[in-house]
Amino acid sequence: MKLGIEGRNALVCGASKGLGRACAEALAAEGVNVTITGRDASALSATAGALRETYPVRISIAAGDITTAQGRATALDVCPAPDILVNNAGGPPLGDWRGFTEEQWLEAVNSNMVSAIMLIREVIDGMAERGFGRIINITSMLVKMPFDALSLSVAARLGLTGFAKSIAPKYIASNVTLNNLLPEQFETDRLTSNLGKLAARSGRSIEDELAAQRAASPAKRFGRVEEFGAVCAFYCSEHASYMTGQNVMLDGGRYPGLF
């Protein structure tokens, strides 16, 4: 299927590795010029180099922390008028919600809600004026199936989910959509880190924890980042112009509800 986005320009946040990189790669494979952001300049450069070797599109980098005003300004200097925006930021730590400080709550809200809203504010009206825009927020299955040990993430990402839904109808007539992708367990460094912490709390080895989590999934495996990237690319395509304000679950069948 041709996605109809060849020659478009995308800004993909947190794209040096993991789900962000998978989205950047899937878009580049469709002929999209991609600007990738990340805090680790060396990892970002390595990712950009790999993408340039594989795909005949323009790959630009904007090193910096996208959760800060300076990081966002740097990204928009490199890609001032994106047709596609993929919001993505690292999640907050696990822990007992009663033990988190006010500073930790505010940091989580900034990283996983406010920073994405600030980027959306900067680019969405330009998208509407040009008659094309796709905004993807990478959130989490936690917004549908909360987990107390990740309460910081639950609270912040629910805020972004509600915000996106509230403004999405105002832009679809201009061919601008906002959708959220809700991953559960994908093969990323963050998954390994989180499961390592759970293993330490339960007294199990990391290998046993990984095996137990795979066994608990209806799919009997973790998601592959390439699968996630492909879904992202489709929601950025011309074929998804009638879909907005949606929460798309990629969970291997874990979520037990109907809606």
C-alpha distance (Angstrom), angle and dihedral (degrees) to the residues before:
residue distance angle dihedral
M1 . . .
K2 3.79 . .
L3 3.79 108.1 .
G4 3.80 95.2 -157.3
I5 3.80 96.5 -131.9
E6 3.79 101.0 106.3
G7 3.80 110.4 139.9
R8 3.80 94.1 19.8
N9 3.80 121.0 129.9
A10 3.79 122.0 -122.9
L11 3.79 134.3 -169.8
V12 3.79 110.2 -155.7
C13 3.78 117.5 -173.0
G14 3.78 125.4 -148.9
A15 3.79 89.8 13.3
S16 3.79 105.4 146.5
K17 3.81 90.3 95.5
G18 3.78 145.3 -12.1
L19 3.78 123.3 24.2
G20 3.81 94.1 -12.9
R21 3.78 92.2 55.0
A22 3.80 90.6 47.2
C23 3.81 90.1 54.6
A24 3.81 91.8 47.9
E25 3.79 91.2 50.0
A26 3.80 94.1 47.7
L27 3.81 90.7 50.7
A28 3.80 92.5 46.6
A29 3.80 88.9 51.7
E30 3.81 87.2 58.2
G31 3.80 92.3 54.4
V32 3.81 97.3 -98.0
N33 3.81 119.5 146.9
V34 3.79 105.1 -126.7
T35 3.79 134.6 -156.5
I36 3.79 112.0 -164.6
T37 3.79 126.8 -160.8
G38 3.78 132.2 -160.1
R39 3.78 142.4 144.2
D40 3.80 95.6 -122.2
A41 3.80 104.5 73.9
S42 3.80 94.6 -169.4
A43 3.82 93.8 50.2
L44 3.80 89.4 45.8
S45 3.79 91.8 52.0
A46 3.80 91.2 48.7
T47 3.79 91.4 51.5
A48 3.81 92.0 47.2
G49 3.79 90.2 50.5
A50 3.78 92.3 51.7
L51 3.80 92.0 49.0
R52 3.80 92.6 48.2
E53 3.79 90.8 52.6
T54 3.80 91.2 53.2
Y55 3.79 107.5 35.3
P56 3.84 129.8 46.9
V57 3.81 94.6 -136.3
R58 3.79 135.3 100.6
I59 3.81 111.7 -86.7
S60 3.80 115.8 -169.7
I61 3.78 130.6 179.0
A62 3.80 131.9 -143.3
A63 3.78 108.5 -172.8
G64 3.78 114.2 -157.7
D65 3.77 146.4 81.5
I66 3.80 108.1 -65.2
T67 3.81 90.0 -160.5
T68 3.82 89.8 69.3
A69 3.78 129.2 72.1
Q70 3.81 90.3 -121.3
G71 3.79 92.5 50.8
R72 3.80 91.5 51.1
A73 3.80 91.5 46.8
T74 3.79 90.4 52.0
A75 3.80 91.4 50.4
L76 3.80 92.7 49.0
D77 3.80 91.7 47.4
V78 3.80 87.9 59.2
C79 3.81 95.3 39.7
P80 3.81 107.1 21.4
A81 3.80 98.6 166.0
P82 3.80 110.5 31.3
D83 3.78 119.7 -178.5
I84 3.80 88.6 -160.5
L85 3.79 128.2 37.4
V86 3.79 122.0 -171.3
N87 3.79 110.5 -169.7
N88 3.78 113.6 -154.9
A89 3.80 133.2 154.2
G90 3.76 134.9 165.4
G91 3.77 115.9 -88.9
P92 3.81 125.4 -114.4
P93 3.80 122.7 -104.3
L94 3.76 129.2 -81.7
G95 3.76 120.4 -107.9
D96 3.78 149.7 111.3
W97 3.80 107.6 -53.5
R98 3.81 90.5 -138.2
G99 3.78 90.0 62.3
F100 3.79 98.6 52.5
T101 3.78 116.2 104.8
E102 3.80 124.7 -130.7
E103 3.79 87.5 -108.2
Q104 3.80 90.9 56.6
W105 3.82 91.7 50.6
L106 3.80 91.4 49.9
E107 3.79 91.8 46.8
A108 3.81 91.0 51.6
V109 3.79 92.2 49.5
N110 3.79 91.1 48.5
S111 3.80 94.8 47.1
N112 3.79 99.3 42.3
M113 3.80 103.0 30.0
V114 3.81 118.6 11.0
S115 3.81 97.9 45.2
A116 3.81 91.2 53.5
I117 3.80 91.3 47.9
M118 3.80 90.7 51.6
L119 3.80 91.4 53.5
I120 3.79 91.8 46.7
R121 3.79 89.7 51.6
E122 3.80 90.9 53.3
V123 3.81 97.4 51.0
I124 3.79 111.9 24.1
D125 3.80 100.4 79.5
G126 3.80 90.7 50.2
M127 3.79 89.0 51.6
A128 3.79 89.8 52.0
E129 3.79 92.3 49.8
R130 3.81 90.8 51.7
G131 3.81 92.4 46.2
F132 3.80 98.1 -121.4
G133 3.78 134.2 78.1
R134 3.76 139.1 145.1
I135 3.79 121.6 -170.3
I136 3.78 119.3 -173.8
N137 3.79 121.5 -173.7
I138 3.78 114.3 -162.3
T139 3.79 102.4 -147.7
S140 3.81 125.1 148.8
M141 3.78 144.9 -97.1
L142 3.78 83.6 -109.2
V143 3.81 89.8 84.9
K144 3.82 88.0 65.7
M145 3.79 99.0 30.4
P146 3.83 110.2 27.2
F147 3.79 121.8 -154.9
D148 3.79 118.2 -159.1
A149 3.81 95.9 -139.8
L150 3.81 88.4 60.7
S151 3.80 96.9 45.1
L152 3.81 92.7 133.0
S153 3.79 90.1 59.4
V154 3.81 93.5 42.3
A155 3.79 93.9 54.8
A156 3.79 97.2 44.7
R157 3.79 97.2 43.1
L158 3.79 92.7 47.7
G159 3.78 87.5 57.2
L160 3.80 91.8 54.5
T161 3.80 90.8 45.4
G162 3.78 91.7 54.7
F163 3.78 93.1 45.7
A164 3.82 93.4 51.4
K165 3.79 91.7 49.8
S166 3.80 91.9 49.0
I167 3.82 95.3 57.0
A168 3.81 102.0 30.4
P169 3.84 96.3 88.3
K170 3.80 91.5 55.4
Y171 3.80 93.0 62.7
I172 3.78 108.7 36.5
A173 3.81 93.2 86.8
S174 3.81 86.1 62.5
N175 3.82 90.2 52.7
V176 3.80 92.6 -105.4
T177 3.79 118.1 131.3
L178 3.80 134.4 -173.1
N179 3.79 119.2 -158.9
N180 3.77 135.2 164.3
L181 3.80 125.3 -137.1
L182 3.81 113.5 -150.6
P183 3.80 112.0 -159.4
E184 3.76 121.9 -173.3
Q185 3.79 117.8 -175.8
F186 3.79 113.7 -4.1
E187 3.79 128.1 163.5
T188 3.80 98.5 -95.5
D189 3.78 137.6 128.7
R190 3.81 89.8 -107.9
L191 3.80 91.7 57.1
T192 3.79 91.2 51.4
S193 3.81 90.7 47.4
N194 3.81 94.3 49.4
L195 3.79 93.7 45.6
G196 3.78 89.3 47.7
K197 3.80 89.1 57.9
L198 3.79 91.5 47.4
A199 3.79 89.7 49.3
A200 3.79 90.9 52.1
R201 3.80 90.7 51.7
S202 3.81 93.0 49.3
G203 3.78 96.6 41.2
R204 3.81 93.4 -118.8
S205 3.77 125.6 128.8
I206 3.81 117.9 -106.2
E207 3.80 89.0 -113.4
D208 3.81 91.3 54.9
E209 3.81 91.1 46.4
L210 3.81 92.1 51.1
A211 3.81 90.8 48.2
A212 3.81 91.8 48.3
Q213 3.79 92.6 50.1
R214 3.80 92.2 49.3
A215 3.78 90.7 49.0
A216 3.81 90.9 50.4
S217 3.80 92.3 55.9
P218 3.81 118.0 89.4
A219 3.81 86.0 -136.7
K220 3.84 90.3 52.6
R221 3.78 89.8 -137.1
F222 3.78 144.0 61.1
G223 3.77 121.9 -96.8
R224 3.79 119.8 -94.8
V225 3.78 115.8 -124.1
E226 3.81 90.2 -131.7
E227 3.80 88.9 63.0
F228 3.77 90.3 53.5
G229 3.79 92.7 48.6
A230 3.79 91.7 51.9
V231 3.81 91.9 53.9
C232 3.80 90.2 48.7
A233 3.80 91.2 52.0
F234 3.80 91.7 50.9
Y235 3.80 92.7 51.9
C236 3.81 87.4 51.6
S237 3.79 91.7 52.4
E238 3.78 132.4 100.8
H239 3.82 87.6 -110.7
A240 3.81 91.9 66.2
S241 3.80 96.9 57.2
Y242 3.84 92.9 113.6
M243 3.82 94.2 52.8
T244 3.77 119.2 83.7
G245 3.78 139.2 145.2
Q246 3.80 90.2 27.3
N247 3.81 130.6 145.5
V248 3.78 107.3 -145.8
M249 3.79 114.0 -161.2
L250 3.78 120.6 -148.0
D251 3.77 100.2 -179.4
G252 3.79 110.7 128.6
G253 3.80 89.7 -113.1
R254 3.80 96.8 -58.0
Y255 3.80 97.6 126.3
P256 3.83 106.8 90.6
G257 3.82 99.5 -162.2
L258 3.79 133.5 91.0
F259 3.80 98.0 -134.4
